[in-house]
């Protein structure tokens, strides 16, 4: 039988799992009587742990949220997972989170058993992260928390927003999702002033609190909201857009076309249409050649002219 102190730690570990335990279940796990379980639960309560109990045939014990964070008991895999997550977060995109993550990681590594510390240190020593192409400004944690709460509670949100062309204005939106892409955060929301869906960079958002009234949820603009944001962000800088018919099955072209490079629509079993763009017709012409499929750009005169110039250059290069 476990000694009292060890038994209390074991009981606390069981109660920290996301479920309710009946008295007989806990007694069986701890190899004690149900009366001892009740006494141990009272000891934990006197130590400040909010152990809730419900009566009845389906009742049991569970650990609730208290006024302060109690010590957490983690198994080996949980401890390694938390350490890896904290180490990853030290290079995150939320302002101030790097320092907090490093402090928490230092505390955790101090109490890890040697075998687990070796596993965590091996990752930190021998794993190298590729830095993002553009670092971008960080996001303040309080701003992120305010937006997340408004999404969760379905409350309208007002904020001052600095657009990419440096113009500033106030937006009134119905917020739905936060999307993290690389080191940037984006808010997907219904813009009430423009009566359309919009994607906002969170580092350009300055919320005006308190939040507004609740709103009735709308269907999201896409089932895959992450893909929706990545497409929108990637296509926003396009100065030139075109629709091209490609003589190949849609599923084949979809495999060759990055999700951020445009949309593919099937026309029939052997033909599809892609809507794409670039900074200029000349750049798009060079890119379309890489699809390795016949295509028709006659409906886009500027692109057709750029393709003709490219074809002439390639013929000259081949000595024709």
C-alpha positions in Angstrom: 0.0 0.0 0.0 1.3 3.5 -0.8 2.3 5.8 2.0 0.0 8.8 2.5 2.1 11.4 0.7 2.8 9.2 -2.3 -0.8 8.2 -2.4 -2.0 11.8 -2.4 0.3 12.5 -5.4 -1.0 9.5 -7.2 -4.6 10.6 -6.5 -3.9 14.1 -7.7 -2.4 12.6 -10.9 -5.5 10.6 -11.5 -7.8 13.6 -10.9 -5.9 15.7 -13.4 -7.1 13.5 -16.3 -10.1 14.9 -18.1 -12.7 12.6 -16.6 -14.7 11.8 -13.5 -13.6 9.0 -11.2 -16.0 7.2 -8.9 -15.0 6.4 -5.4 -14.7 2.7 -6.0 -12.6 3.3 -9.1 -10.1 5.4 -7.2 -10.0 3.0 -4.3 -9.2 0.1 -6.7 -6.4 2.2 -8.4 -4.9 3.2 -5.1 -5.5 -0.2 -3.4 -7.3 1.4 -0.5 -10.9 1.7 0.8 -13.5 4.1 -0.4 -13.3 5.8 3.1 -9.6 6.4 2.6 -10.3 8.0 -0.8 -12.8 10.3 0.8 -10.3 11.3 3.5 -7.6 11.9 0.9 -9.9 14.1 -1.1 -10.5 16.2 1.9 -6.7 16.5 2.4 -6.3 17.7 -1.1 -9.1 20.3 -0.6 -7.4 21.6 2.6 -4.2 22.0 0.5 -6.1 24.2 -1.9 -7.0 21.8 -4.7 -10.6 22.3 -5.9 -11.8 18.7 -6.0 -15.5 18.6 -7.0 -17.8 15.7 -6.2 -21.2 14.8 -7.7 -23.7 12.4 -6.1 -25.6 9.7 -7.8 -24.9 6.5 -9.8 -23.1 8.5 -12.4 -21.4 10.9 -10.0 -17.7 11.0 -9.0 -14.7 13.2 -8.4 -13.0 15.6 -10.7 -10.4 18.4 -10.3 -11.8 21.8 -11.1 -10.3 25.1 -11.9 -9.1 27.0 -8.8 -8.0 30.6 -8.0 -4.3 29.6 -8.6 -2.5 27.1 -10.8 -1.8 23.9 -8.8 1.4 21.8 -9.5 0.8 19.7 -12.6 1.8 16.0 -12.6 2.9 14.9 -16.0 3.9 11.4 -17.3 7.1 11.0 -19.3 5.5 11.6 -22.7 3.5 14.6 -21.6 6.6 16.2 -20.0 8.6 15.7 -23.3 5.7 17.1 -25.3 5.4 20.2 -23.2 9.2 20.8 -23.3 9.3 20.4 -27.1 6.3 22.8 -27.4 7.9 25.4 -25.2 11.2 25.2 -27.1 9.3 25.7 -30.3 7.4 28.6 -28.9 10.6 30.5 -28.0 10.8 31.4 -31.7 7.1 32.2 -32.0 5.2 35.1 -33.5 3.5 36.4 -30.3 5.3 39.3 -28.7 6.6 38.4 -25.2 5.8 34.7 -25.5 9.4 33.9 -26.3 10.7 35.0 -22.9 7.8 33.4 -21.0 8.3 30.2 -22.9 12.0 30.2 -22.1 11.4 30.7 -18.4 8.9 27.9 -18.3 11.2 25.6 -20.2 14.1 26.3 -17.8 11.9 25.4 -14.8 10.7 22.3 -16.5 14.1 21.1 -17.5 15.4 21.6 -14.0 13.0 18.9 -12.6 13.0 16.5 -15.6 14.6 13.1 -14.8 18.0 12.7 -16.5 16.7 10.3 -19.2 13.9 12.8 -20.2 16.3 15.8 -20.0 18.6 14.0 -22.5 15.7 13.5 -24.9 14.7 17.2 -24.8 18.3 18.4 -24.9 19.0 16.2 -27.9 16.3 17.9 -29.8 17.5 21.4 -28.9 21.1 20.6 -29.8 20.6 18.7 -33.0 17.4 20.2 -34.5 17.7 23.3 -36.6 14.7 25.4 -37.5 14.6 27.2 -40.9 13.8 30.8 -40.2 10.8 32.3 -42.1 11.4 34.2 -45.2 10.1 37.4 -43.6 10.0 37.8 -39.8 7.2 40.4 -39.7 6.1 42.2 -36.7 4.9 40.3 -33.6 1.4 40.2 -32.2 0.7 41.5 -28.7 -0.8 38.6 -26.5 -3.6 40.9 -25.2 -4.7 41.7 -28.7 -4.7 38.0 -29.7 -6.6 37.1 -26.5 -9.2 39.8 -27.2 -9.8 38.6 -30.8 -10.0 35.0 -29.7 -12.6 35.8 -27.0 -14.7 37.7 -29.5 -14.6 34.8 -31.9 -15.5 32.4 -29.1 -18.4 34.5 -27.7 -19.7 35.6 -31.1 -19.4 39.3 -30.3 -19.1 42.1 -32.8 -15.7 43.8 -32.8 -14.5 47.3 -33.6 -10.9 48.1 -34.3 -8.6 50.6 -36.0 -6.9 48.9 -38.9 -3.8 50.0 -41.0 -4.2 48.6 -44.5 -1.2 47.5 -46.7 -1.3 50.8 -48.6 -0.8 52.7 -45.2 -4.4 54.0 -45.1 -6.1 53.7 -41.8 -9.7 53.3 -40.8 -12.1 51.8 -38.3 -13.7 48.5 -39.1 -16.8 46.9 -37.6 -16.8 43.1 -38.0 -18.2 39.8 -36.9 -15.0 37.8 -36.0 -14.9 34.0 -36.7 -11.5 32.5 -36.8 -7.8 33.3 -36.1 -5.3 31.7 -38.4 -1.6 31.4 -37.8 0.6 31.2 -41.0 4.3 31.2 -40.4 5.0 34.2 -38.1 1.8 36.1 -39.0 -1.6 35.9 -37.5 -4.8 36.6 -39.5 -8.4 37.3 -38.5 -11.2 36.0 -40.7 -14.3 38.1 -40.2 -17.5 39.4 -41.8 -17.0 43.1 -42.5 -20.4 44.7 -41.8 -19.4 47.9 -43.6 -18.5 46.1 -46.8 -21.0 43.3 -46.5 -18.3 40.7 -47.3 -15.7 38.4 -45.9 -12.3 39.9 -45.1 -9.0 38.7 -43.8 -7.1 41.1 -41.5 -3.5 41.0 -40.4 -3.6 40.9 -36.6 -0.5 43.0 -36.1 -2.3 45.8 -37.9 -5.4 45.6 -35.6 -6.0 47.9 -32.6 -9.2 46.7 -30.9 -11.6 49.2 -29.4 -13.0 47.7 -26.2 -15.5 46.8 -25.0 -16.8 44.5 -27.7 -20.2 44.9 -29.3 -23.4 42.9 -29.2 -23.6 39.2 -30.1 -24.3 38.3 -33.7 -26.0 35.3 -35.4 -23.3 33.0 -36.9 -22.9 32.8 -40.7 -21.6 29.9 -42.7 -17.9 30.2 -43.1 -16.6 31.2 -46.6 -14.7 27.9 -46.9 -14.7 24.6 -45.1 -10.9 24.7 -45.0 -10.5 28.1 -43.5 -6.7 27.8 -43.4 -6.6 27.2 -47.2 -9.0 30.1 -47.6 -6.6 32.5 -45.8 -3.5 31.2 -47.6 -5.1 31.7 -51.0 -6.2 35.2 -50.1 -2.9 36.2 -48.7 -1.0 34.8 -51.6 -3.2 36.4 -54.3 -3.5 39.8 -52.6 -0.3 41.2 -54.2 -1.3 40.2 -57.8 -1.4 43.1 -60.2 -2.4 40.9 -63.1 -5.0 38.1 -63.1 -6.1 35.8 -65.9 -8.3 32.8 -66.5 -6.7 30.1 -68.7 -8.0 26.8 -70.1 -5.7 23.9 -69.6 -5.9 20.7 -71.7 -5.4 18.3 -68.8 -7.6 16.8 -66.1 -8.3 19.1 -63.1 -6.9 16.6 -60.6 -3.6 16.4 -62.5 -3.2 20.2 -62.6 -4.3 20.5 -59.0 -1.3 18.4 -58.0 1.1 20.6 -59.9 -0.5 23.9 -58.8 0.3 25.1 -55.3 -2.9 25.9 -53.3 -1.7 29.5 -53.0 -1.2 29.9 -56.8 -4.9 30.0 -57.9 -8.0 27.9 -58.3 -8.7 24.9 -60.6 -12.1 24.2 -62.0 -12.9 21.1 -64.1 -14.6 21.7 -67.4 -14.8 18.1 -68.5 -12.8 14.9 -67.8 -9.8 16.1 -69.9 -10.0 19.9 -69.6 -9.9 22.4 -66.7 -9.7 26.1 -66.1 -7.3 27.9 -63.8 -7.7 31.4 -62.4 -4.3 32.7 -61.4 -2.2 35.8 -61.4 1.2 37.4 -60.9 2.9 40.7 -60.8 2.9 41.0 -64.6 1.7 39.0 -67.7 5.4 38.3 -68.5 5.9 36.6 -65.2 2.7 34.6 -65.5 3.6 33.5 -69.0 6.9 32.0 -67.8 5.2 30.3 -64.9 2.4 28.7 -67.0 5.0 27.0 -69.1 6.1 25.0 -66.0 2.6 23.3 -65.9 3.9 21.0 -68.6 0.5 20.9 -70.3 -1.1 22.6 -73.4 -3.2 25.6 -72.5 -5.3 28.3 -74.2 -4.7 31.9 -73.2 -6.5 33.6 -76.1 -9.1 35.1 -73.7 -6.4 37.1 -72.0 -4.8 39.4 -74.7 -1.9 40.7 -72.5 -1.0 37.2 -71.5 -1.2 36.0 -75.1 1.2 38.8 -76.2 3.6 37.9 -73.4 3.5 34.2 -74.4 4.2 35.1 -78.1 7.3 37.1 -77.0 8.4 34.2 -74.8 7.9 31.7 -77.6 10.0 33.8 -79.9 12.8 34.0 -77.3 12.8 30.2 -76.8 12.9 29.6 -80.6 15.9 31.9 -80.9 17.6 30.2 -78.0 17.1 26.8 -79.8 18.6 28.2 -83.0 15.4 28.3 -85.0 
